[in-house]
Amino acid sequence: MSDISELMARRERLLGPNVSTFYRDPVHIVRGEGVWLWDADGRKYLDCYNNVPHVGHCHLKVVEAIARQAAILNTHTRYLHEGILDYIEALTAKFDDSLTSAIMVCSGSEANDVALRMAQAATGNTGFISTDMTYHGNTALVTQLSTRKPPIGGYLPNLRHVPAPDSVRPLGGKPGADFARAYTVEVEKAVASLDAAGHGVACLIICPFFANEGFPDLPKGFLDGAIAAVRRAGGVIIADEVQPGFGRIGSHWWGHERMGFVPEIVTLGKPMGNGHPVAAVVAGHDTLSAFRNAFGYFNTFGGNPVSCAAAMAVLQVIDDECLIENARDVGAYALERMRDLQTKHSVIGDVRGAGLFFGAEMVLDEAMTPATAYTERVVEGMKARGILLNRLGFEYATLKIRPPMVFSRENADLLIDTLDEVLTSIPVSA
Ligand SMILES: Cc1ncc(COP(=O)(O)O)c(C=O)c1O
């Protein structure tokens, strides 16, 4: 038997306190394959949460690509190597024609750190705008964007937070045009405030799916007004595609395409190497050159031959196995089944999502009071029945389902049948 308390004590001793884990009794995972995970006691779990093993845990083609390249050469980008060039050609072919170049890094945090400074270098302005419920990573600069744990010493004077869009409780009181207009007004206020303080606006940085904000249901074009306000003031848009990117949303390769805009800068991470630590900033050549000229920039591990081999294999598997089409099909099927479940369980206040990123907001009443503690019990109940998912969004009352892209209709049935059982077995209470 795996001794969880012994492992937790060892972690605290060796890694320090406050290292985050999922679940009241964390899971001790030792093996993964496709959509399945096994713990140290041999128990099998359906993984409905992990977006990093994008094309499936331990996909053979990715494993082989990593092993093959690691056996030939791995070094940094101060030597010439075709791997990084081949990969950036293949990657940028998936974007709008204006996005032609990239900087390779090792994490989403680094990508966003580079992107923020790139926006400053390209615009000559210094101000940043982000939402007030976001997370874009953990460097000293990027943590400034997040309100979850305010930085020691306070926020930078050149940063403005705008309210995160919430389709259940829309700004302006109503969904539709009023909501989009109210959001635009918030961004216009932030732009005016940065201008008045002499910073000017360098960028609005957003996840185009607002993944960490609870993935609100937003129509295409929702962001148009906000984007126009930023561009009028000389700023650019950074689309953080760390979560929606690489086809997860089913309809497109990238979340910004689904929202109907082309950003000046895109950041990528988590799914890019199927678990291998590789990330990137994609931009037009002039925008990227402004950053290179201002900062130089060298990243020892970023874009090394093994990382590029892993990332290239991921791109190929997405295409070869038609995983975007799969996300579209299985995602639509799962959403429909979730909506059926909603008619049976009134605690499900809202069902939303796109492709293989969907979930349900749990509420206590018609006033949509978030059922935070109940949602936690549901997540634990699912885990007890061998299904791994999690929660996020407003008051952490939204179930977050974001499985590897090889998730099938059969997997969706198991997920939703189990959710039905769990919702039936746990009495709704605050
Ligand atoms: C939207 C978003 N951007 C960036 C990051 C940071 O990525 P990393 O943990 O690879 O630094 C995260 C991590 O959760 C994220 O959710």
The ligand as a Gaussian input file, in Angstrom:
#p B3LYP/6-31G(d) Opt

LIG

0 1
 C       -3.185000      30.469000     -18.770000
 C       -1.849000      30.112000     -18.207000
 N       -0.767000      30.767000     -18.635000
 C        0.462000      30.466000     -18.162000
 C        0.653000      29.499000     -17.202000
 C        2.017000      29.215000     -16.666000
 O        2.554000      28.104000     -17.254000
 P        3.772000      27.328000     -16.558000
 O        3.247000      26.673000     -15.325000
 O        4.231000      26.367000     -17.616000
 O        4.829000      28.325000     -16.239000
 C       -0.454000      28.775000     -16.740000
 C       -0.275000      27.700000     -15.740000
 O       -1.183000      27.166000     -15.156000
 C       -1.734000      29.092000     -17.247000
 O       -2.827000      28.453000     -16.825000

